[in-house]
Amino acid sequence: MKAEDIQVLAKDGWYRGRRIDGQLVETHISWVIIGHKWVYKIKKPIKLSFLDYTSLAARALYCDEEIQLNSRFSSIYIRSCPITWFDGKWVMDGKRGVLHDYAVLMKRLPETFRMDKVLRDGGGEATLIRKLAKKVALFHRRQPEEDVSFRLDEARDLFNDILNPGYKHTSGQQKFLQQAVAWSDAFLRKHQQRLAERVRLGWVRDLHGDLHTGNVFLTDPPVIFDCIEFSKSIRTIDMLYEVAFICMDLERYGRADWSAVFLQTYLSGNPVLNTDEDEDIFRYYKSLRANIRAKVLGLASSGDGEKKADQQAYLRLMEFYMQQG
């Protein structure tokens, strides 16, 4: 489907005999329609270095994958819905008409409970942070170990990709980014044996892969959603690396105290940080997560002042972790 079709679907499309009349939100890989009771997520027909949604069959497959994978920790995912054109209108989950695409159907939760918005508004409770940490620890413990190995070249490339000009960094930052890459290269060379040992200990598993505060509803109990469905390799990570994302994001919003609460609670249920070197690796993981958030925002920041400001905040946080180590 094209962007103009999605706009019509969001406003004048139908689901179960009612107009959707929803709010359209766009990410760099999806369109999300927020309706009165339901949320409909449609994958853009695009190809990037890390995903390929260009065919209808691929989008159908990844809708099913998204539902199955997110159902490991969330009950808000319902099913994959065909999108058809019938009788002069777009119909969600229709049985008749011409099939054009698929959407992931989800229950709608109040946006005011989304964790990043709660933190921006100065809200939240330490009790909910602890409940979230316990939920993540339980999910991680239940996942089987993956038969993988540590690859120094892949680890290096993941950080160094920040030099890609496609991320639309602010002019004048090239020197800093080169320094960051040199720092990362040196860190990985120094700690590659422990990083490889963490893999052998079984601490690399098929996880969420994108566990930042924008993908959590801070309800009671907390709800986790929107894991990486398009690449098992991106999801298959060190459990401490996943924890680093939430902790880094909490620190991004000025809640280092809650970052400590989350980490301590998580480790009490899943002790995967055991040495001084692990502490250094955790800081590196936080810098890498800040790096990745800056890159994602760089993909989407053209003409958007708020996203550019957020991107710069994550780059400053990356630098902060570099200076700590």
HELIX and SHEET records of a PDB file:
HELIX    1   1 ALA A    3  ASP A   12  1                                  10    
HELIX    2   2 LEU A   56  ASN A   70  1                                  15    
HELIX    3   3 GLU A  111  PHE A  113  5                                   3    
HELIX    4   4 MET A  115  ARG A  120  1                                   6    
HELIX    5   5 ALA A  126  ARG A  142  1                                  17    
HELIX    6   6 LEU A  152  ASN A  160  1                                   9    
HELIX    7   7 ASP A  161  LEU A  163  5                                   3    
HELIX    8   8 PRO A  165  TYR A  167  5                                   3    
HELIX    9   9 GLN A  174  ARG A  200  1                                  27    
HELIX   10  10 THR A  213  ASN A  215  5                                   3    
HELIX   11  11 LYS A  232  ARG A  235  1                                   4    
HELIX   12  12 MET A  239  ARG A  252  1                                  14    
HELIX   13  13 ALA A  256  GLY A  269  1                                  14    
HELIX   14  14 ASP A  276  ALA A  300  1                                  25    
HELIX   15  15 GLY A  305  GLN A  324  1                                  20    
SHEET    1   A 8 ARG A  18  ARG A  19  0                                        
SHEET    2   A 8 TRP A  14  TYR A  15 -1                                        
SHEET    3   A 8 LYS A  89  MET A  92  1                                        
SHEET    4   A 8 TYR A  77  PHE A  86 -1                                        
SHEET    5   A 8 VAL A  98  LYS A 107 -1                                        
SHEET    6   A 8 TRP A  38  LYS A  43 -1                                        
SHEET    7   A 8 SER A  30  ILE A  34 -1                                        
SHEET    8   A 8 GLN A  23  GLU A  26 -1                                        
SHEET    1   B 2 LYS A  47  LEU A  48  0                                        
SHEET    2   B 2 LEU A  51  ASP A  52 -1                                        
SHEET    1   C 2 VAL A 204  ASP A 206  0                                        
SHEET    2   C 2 THR A 236  ASP A 238 -1                                        
SHEET    1   D 2 VAL A 216  PHE A 217  0                                        
SHEET    2   D 2 VAL A 223  ILE A 224 -1                                        
END                                                                             
